[in-house]
Amino acid sequence: MQKIEEDFLLRFRLEVEFSEECLDDDDFDETGWRAEWERGLKPRVIRAVFDALRAVPEWSTHVRNRGVSTEDEVEVVVRRVY
């Protein structure tokens, strides 16, 4: 049996800007955006990716952990066996 592997990278760069008004507000949480991404947006993006990949039954999909924090990286393995 022969096995071939290739990488395809889909990278997200998170950018956040704060106005002077926000920075002057003592109650403003400068780190809240990260929690918003981790708990709200990122799971929805990952779910959408898996939904799209699983729509083609000939391909299987799973997450692979290579020791990197899931806050920094999520590796998705997409596999086709003939």
C-alpha positions as CSV (number, residue, x, y, z in Angstrom):
1,M,0.0,0.0,0.0
2,Q,1.2,3.5,-0.9
3,K,0.5,6.5,1.2
4,I,0.9,10.1,0.0
5,E,0.5,13.2,2.3
6,E,0.2,16.8,1.3
7,D,-0.5,20.0,3.3
8,F,-3.1,22.6,2.5
9,L,-3.1,25.6,4.8
10,L,-6.1,27.7,5.7
11,R,-4.7,30.4,8.1
12,F,-6.7,32.9,10.1
13,R,-5.0,36.0,11.4
14,L,-7.0,37.7,14.2
15,E,-6.7,41.5,14.3
16,V,-8.3,43.7,16.9
17,E,-8.2,47.4,17.1
18,F,-9.3,49.5,20.1
19,S,-10.4,53.1,19.9
20,E,-9.1,55.6,22.4
21,E,-12.5,55.7,24.1
22,C,-12.3,52.0,24.8
23,L,-8.8,52.3,26.2
24,D,-9.8,55.2,28.4
25,D,-12.7,53.1,29.8
26,D,-11.6,51.4,33.0
27,D,-14.3,48.8,32.6
28,F,-13.3,47.8,29.1
29,D,-11.8,44.3,28.8
30,E,-9.0,44.3,26.3
31,T,-8.8,40.5,26.3
32,G,-12.5,39.8,25.8
33,W,-12.1,39.5,22.0
34,R,-10.1,36.3,22.5
35,A,-12.8,34.6,24.4
36,E,-15.3,35.8,21.9
37,W,-13.3,34.1,19.1
38,E,-12.5,30.9,21.1
39,R,-16.1,30.3,22.4
40,G,-18.1,31.8,19.5
41,L,-16.5,32.2,16.1
42,K,-13.9,29.5,16.1
43,P,-16.2,26.5,16.9
44,R,-18.6,27.7,14.2
45,V,-15.8,27.9,11.6
46,I,-14.5,24.5,12.5
47,R,-18.1,23.0,12.4
48,A,-18.7,24.6,9.0
49,V,-15.4,23.1,7.6
50,F,-16.3,19.6,8.9
51,D,-19.9,19.9,7.5
52,A,-18.5,20.7,4.1
53,L,-15.9,17.9,4.2
54,R,-18.3,15.3,5.5
55,A,-20.8,16.2,2.7
56,V,-18.6,13.9,0.5
57,P,-18.9,10.4,2.0
58,E,-15.8,9.0,0.1
59,W,-13.6,11.2,2.3
60,S,-13.2,10.8,6.1
61,T,-12.2,13.6,8.4
62,H,-10.8,13.9,11.9
63,V,-8.8,16.3,14.0
64,R,-5.1,15.4,14.7
65,N,-3.3,16.8,17.7
66,R,0.4,17.3,17.2
67,G,1.1,18.7,20.7
68,V,0.2,22.3,19.8
69,S,-2.4,24.1,21.8
70,T,-5.8,24.1,20.1
71,E,-5.9,27.9,20.8
72,D,-3.0,28.1,18.2
73,E,-3.7,25.3,15.8
74,V,-6.3,22.8,14.7
75,E,-5.1,20.2,12.2
76,V,-7.8,18.5,10.2
77,V,-7.0,15.3,8.5
78,V,-8.9,14.6,5.3
79,R,-8.5,11.0,4.1
80,R,-9.5,9.1,1.0
81,V,-8.9,5.4,0.7
82,Y,-9.2,3.6,-2.7
